[in-house]
Amino acid sequence: MDIDTFANHITNLGKQDFDILCRIVLNDVLELCAFNVDGKNDGGTDFIDIASDGMRTKVAYQLTTQKTDIERKAYKDAQKAIAKLGANRFFFLTSYSLSEVDARKLEFTIEKELGIHTSVYPPKILAQYYPTSTC
């Protein structure tokens, strides 16, 4: 399956399947020790990262299958992660097909206005982690 086809499949995933995909990317590909903490009072993060010494890192991971108002959601979740968790790094993984330009603009806006290093991964980026793709 090529990258564009896989990206199209990602855009149609429900929340549970998208969470599984993101867990695979975070744990198996990026080799993070990420645990799902999504729920009420999650502080603007769906996953936490545990360092090798067992301490929580100050990284916030927010996932969404929301199809509208993506930029506002990412911004608000970054604000919440900073205020409630003291996050100093923010990842926003979305099943909504943002263009590369829009993803970079969103990263820049959050970084400039909130002072937190940010990465936005829309489906096309997540699809790059597919086992048959080459980096």
C-alpha positions as a LaTeX table, in Angstrom:
\begin{tabular}{lrrr}
\hline
Residue & $x$ (\AA) & $y$ (\AA) & $z$ (\AA) \\
\hline
Met1 & 0.00 & 0.00 & 0.00 \\
Asp2 & 1.42 & 3.41 & $-0.87$ \\
Ile3 & 1.64 & 6.38 & 1.51 \\
Asp4 & $-1.30$ & 8.32 & 0.03 \\
Thr5 & $-3.62$ & 5.31 & 0.19 \\
Phe6 & $-2.65$ & 4.61 & 3.79 \\
Ala7 & $-3.11$ & 8.31 & 4.68 \\
Asn8 & $-6.63$ & 8.14 & 3.22 \\
His9 & $-7.38$ & 5.10 & 5.41 \\
Ile10 & $-6.12$ & 6.98 & 8.48 \\
Thr11 & $-8.56$ & 9.84 & 7.84 \\
Asn12 & $-11.43$ & 7.37 & 8.15 \\
Leu13 & $-10.34$ & 5.67 & 11.38 \\
Gly14 & $-12.56$ & 5.88 & 14.43 \\
Lys15 & $-11.17$ & 7.01 & 17.77 \\
Gln16 & $-10.26$ & 3.54 & 19.06 \\
Asp17 & $-8.38$ & 2.50 & 15.90 \\
Phe18 & $-6.66$ & 5.89 & 15.63 \\
Asp19 & $-5.51$ & 5.56 & 19.26 \\
Ile20 & $-4.03$ & 2.15 & 18.43 \\
Leu21 & $-2.21$ & 3.52 & 15.38 \\
Cys22 & $-0.80$ & 6.41 & 17.41 \\
Arg23 & 0.31 & 4.06 & 20.19 \\
Ile24 & 2.20 & 1.99 & 17.61 \\
Val25 & 3.89 & 5.10 & 16.21 \\
Leu26 & 4.78 & 6.47 & 19.66 \\
Asn27 & 5.91 & 3.18 & 21.24 \\
Asp28 & 7.24 & 1.03 & 18.42 \\
Val29 & 8.51 & 3.57 & 15.91 \\
Leu30 & 9.56 & 6.56 & 18.02 \\
Glu31 & 10.52 & 4.21 & 20.87 \\
Leu32 & 8.79 & 6.25 & 23.54 \\
Cys33 & 7.37 & 4.70 & 26.66 \\
Ala34 & 3.92 & 6.22 & 26.09 \\
Phe35 & 0.81 & 5.31 & 28.08 \\
Asn36 & $-2.77$ & 6.29 & 27.28 \\
Val37 & $-4.26$ & 8.55 & 29.97 \\
Asp38 & $-7.08$ & 9.98 & 27.87 \\
Gly39 & $-10.17$ & 10.92 & 29.84 \\
Lys40 & $-11.65$ & 13.44 & 32.18 \\
Asn41 & $-9.02$ & 15.72 & 33.73 \\
Asp42 & $-6.29$ & 14.47 & 31.39 \\
Gly43 & $-4.73$ & 17.94 & 31.42 \\
Gly44 & $-4.73$ & 18.32 & 27.65 \\
Thr45 & $-2.85$ & 15.13 & 26.92 \\
Asp46 & $-3.96$ & 11.68 & 25.80 \\
Phe47 & $-0.64$ & 9.90 & 26.36 \\
Ile48 & 2.15 & 10.38 & 28.89 \\
Asp49 & 5.77 & 9.43 & 28.36 \\
Ile50 & 7.77 & 7.65 & 31.05 \\
Ala51 & 11.56 & 8.00 & 31.02 \\
Ser52 & 13.89 & 5.05 & 31.62 \\
Asp53 & 14.19 & 6.04 & 35.29 \\
Gly54 & 10.40 & 5.78 & 35.70 \\
Met55 & 9.82 & 9.54 & 35.89 \\
Arg56 & 7.21 & 11.24 & 33.75 \\
Thr57 & 8.57 & 13.48 & 31.04 \\
Lys58 & 7.12 & 16.94 & 30.38 \\
Val59 & 5.85 & 15.92 & 26.95 \\
Ala60 & 2.14 & 16.08 & 26.09 \\
Tyr61 & 0.58 & 14.00 & 23.31 \\
Gln62 & $-2.88$ & 14.95 & 22.10 \\
Leu63 & $-4.77$ & 12.79 & 19.60 \\
Thr64 & $-7.93$ & 13.75 & 17.77 \\
Thr65 & $-10.30$ & 12.36 & 15.19 \\
Gln66 & $-12.21$ & 15.65 & 15.25 \\
Lys67 & $-12.91$ & 16.94 & 11.72 \\
Thr68 & $-13.58$ & 20.62 & 12.40 \\
Asp69 & $-11.84$ & 23.50 & 14.16 \\
Ile70 & $-8.59$ & 21.51 & 14.36 \\
Glu71 & $-6.31$ & 24.52 & 14.80 \\
Arg72 & $-8.33$ & 25.86 & 17.72 \\
Lys73 & $-8.42$ & 22.43 & 19.39 \\
Ala74 & $-4.64$ & 22.01 & 19.07 \\
Tyr75 & $-4.04$ & 25.49 & 20.48 \\
Lys76 & $-6.40$ & 25.00 & 23.43 \\
Asp77 & $-4.97$ & 21.57 & 24.22 \\
Ala78 & $-1.42$ & 22.98 & 24.15 \\
Gln79 & $-2.50$ & 25.77 & 26.53 \\
Lys80 & $-4.07$ & 23.22 & 28.87 \\
Ala81 & $-1.01$ & 20.94 & 28.79 \\
Ile82 & 1.24 & 23.86 & 29.73 \\
Ala83 & $-1.03$ & 25.17 & 32.48 \\
Lys84 & $-2.03$ & 21.86 & 34.07 \\
Leu85 & 0.94 & 19.60 & 33.37 \\
Gly86 & 3.87 & 21.98 & 32.94 \\
Ala87 & 4.54 & 20.46 & 29.51 \\
Asn88 & 7.52 & 21.79 & 27.57 \\
Arg89 & 6.93 & 19.70 & 24.42 \\
Phe90 & 3.62 & 19.15 & 22.62 \\
Phe91 & 2.67 & 16.58 & 19.96 \\
Phe92 & $-0.67$ & 16.87 & 18.16 \\
Leu93 & $-1.65$ & 13.79 & 16.13 \\
Thr94 & $-4.76$ & 14.14 & 14.02 \\
Ser95 & $-6.71$ & 11.95 & 11.63 \\
Tyr96 & $-7.81$ & 15.13 & 9.84 \\
Ser97 & $-5.92$ & 15.76 & 6.61 \\
Leu98 & $-4.03$ & 18.99 & 7.25 \\
Ser99 & $-1.74$ & 20.13 & 4.47 \\
Glu100 & 1.98 & 20.32 & 5.22 \\
Val101 & 1.75 & 24.13 & 5.06 \\
Asp102 & $-1.18$ & 24.24 & 7.51 \\
Ala103 & 0.56 & 21.82 & 9.90 \\
Arg104 & 3.75 & 23.94 & 9.90 \\
Lys105 & 1.75 & 27.16 & 10.40 \\
Leu106 & $-0.04$ & 25.59 & 13.36 \\
Glu107 & 3.27 & 24.46 & 14.88 \\
Phe108 & 4.74 & 27.93 & 14.39 \\
Thr109 & 1.71 & 29.68 & 15.92 \\
Ile110 & 1.69 & 27.49 & 19.03 \\
Glu111 & 5.46 & 27.74 & 19.45 \\
Lys112 & 5.51 & 31.52 & 18.99 \\
Glu113 & 2.48 & 32.36 & 21.11 \\
Leu114 & 2.76 & 29.72 & 23.84 \\
Gly115 & 6.51 & 29.08 & 23.90 \\
Ile116 & 6.24 & 25.28 & 23.67 \\
His117 & 8.04 & 23.18 & 21.07 \\
Thr118 & 5.28 & 21.61 & 18.96 \\
Ser119 & 4.96 & 18.86 & 16.36 \\
Val120 & 1.78 & 18.31 & 14.35 \\
Tyr121 & 1.36 & 14.91 & 12.69 \\
Pro122 & $-1.51$ & 14.71 & 10.20 \\
Pro123 & $-2.34$ & 11.42 & 8.38 \\
Lys124 & 0.24 & 11.84 & 5.61 \\
Ile125 & 3.05 & 12.09 & 8.20 \\
Leu126 & 1.67 & 9.20 & 10.26 \\
Ala127 & 1.43 & 7.10 & 7.08 \\
Gln128 & 5.16 & 7.62 & 6.51 \\
Tyr129 & 5.74 & 5.31 & 9.47 \\
Tyr130 & 4.07 & 2.44 & 7.60 \\
Pro131 & 6.56 & $-0.48$ & 7.56 \\
Thr132 & 7.05 & $-0.52$ & 3.78 \\
Ser133 & 7.78 & 3.19 & 3.48 \\
Thr134 & 11.36 & 4.38 & 3.17 \\
Cys135 & 12.67 & 7.41 & 5.00 \\
\hline
\end{tabular}
